[in-house]
Amino acid sequence: MRFPYRSLFLFEADTATVFEVKRLDIQSKNPSHLYFWLYFDNASGQLSQLDFEDMSTEAGEHLREFTQGQLRFNTTEGTFSPTDGTQPLHLRTITPPTLSAELETALFAFFA
């Protein structure tokens, strides 16, 4: 199932990719129907949704909190710290946040 979307943030590491998309085909005032943070495991090809809890910005650093962990980022780098205590994932900020064909395929399959 293909649908229009806008990629808002994209962060890459060797082992995983974290990104946010906004679906453009849904009319809703509820942000949870439009905005999705996703985690792509490069080894398994598995895409999972991060359950958004809170966000803040201070002195150019952004913080997003999820049930699964915490993402801190700026214009060049980020860190995803999982709540399960595994090693933090050091990420590169990708600008513009254009999804690769592999990520786009996983995204459409996820919402199918």
Helices and strands as residue ranges (DSSP letters): E 5-12, E 16-23, H 31-34, E 35-41, E 46-50, E 52-58, E 61-66, E 69-73, E 77-82, E 89-93, H 101-111
